[in-house]
Amino acid sequence: CNSTNLFIVKDGEVWTSTGEYCLPGITRANIIQLCRDNNIAIFEKNYSIEEMYTADEVFVTGTFAGVIPVVEVDEKIIGEGKRRKITDHLYFLYKEKITTLYGG
């Protein structure tokens, strides 16, 4: 994830790192704010690779990527191996925000 920021979803909560070891991405900040604005539990905390392996969902964010689901990490299938509810919801919230701000 050298040009994106990583998020995981566990039990309905969205987790992202504290930001200590990643760039302060604009898209990352927008997703954090969208979570807060839409009552989606969001936590900035460091987590282990094992927690990522057992996540319900994983996604990355980036300026060019937007919100992209991650379905496999180190040959381990994440959740059901497809984009799921929270990632999908955040994808559409972000798309709506960008369309509203910049047209579409």
N, C-alpha and C positions, 0 to 999 in steps of 0.2 A: 504493500500500500504506500508506495513512495510518492504518489500524487493524489491520494484519496485518504479519507478518514474512515475508520472502522467502527461499526456499531453492532451490538448483539442485542437480542431480545430474549429474555427469560421470564417465564410466568407473567407475561403482560407488561414487563418493565423494559424500557430501553436503557441500555448501558453504553457509554462511550468512555474513553480514557479521560483522565484528568486534564489532558492536554500538555502534560509535562514533556512528553516525548514525541509530540507531533506538531505540525504547523497549525496555527489557529485559522483553519479554513473558514471561508465565508459561508460555504454551503453547510459545513458542520454547524456553524453558529445558527444558521437559518433552521436547520432540522431541530436543534435543541429548543429554539424559540417556538417552532411549530408544535413540538410536543407540549411545552408549557401552556401555549395558547389553547390547545385542544384537549387538555386534561389527560395527556398520556404521560405516565410516570417516566421520568428521565433522570438518570443518575450519572454524574461524571465521577467515575471511579476506575481504578486499575483492576484488571481481571486477568486470570490465567488462560493459557491456551486450552487447558482442560475445560474451563468454563465455556470457552467458545465452541469446543467440540460438542458440548451437550446443550448448546443454545437451541431455542425453538426456531430462531431466525437469525441471520447475519446479513448485514448490508454495508455497502461503502457509499460514501458521498464524495463528490468532487465537482469542480466548476463545469467541466465538460461532461461528466458522467451523470450528474444529478443524483438520483438515488437508484442504486443498482443492487439487486439481490445477490448474495453469495450462497451457493447451494452445496459447495464442497470445499473443505479445507484439509490439506494433507491427505487426500484420498478418503476422507471421512465425510459422509453425507450429513448435512446440517438439517435438522428437523425432518421434514418430509421431502427434502431435495427440490423444493420449488419456492417461488416467492409466496409469502403468506400474508395474513391479514394486516399486521401492523406495518410491515414494509410496504405493502400495497397502498395502505391508507396514507402513509407519509409520502410516497411517490406522488399520489394525486394531489395532496395538500401542497407539496412543493411546486408541482407543475402549475397548479392554479395560482399560486403566489407569483411565480415568474411570469405567467401569462398576463396577470393583472398589472404587474409592474412594467413589463416591457412589451406587451402585445404578443400576438400570436401565432 
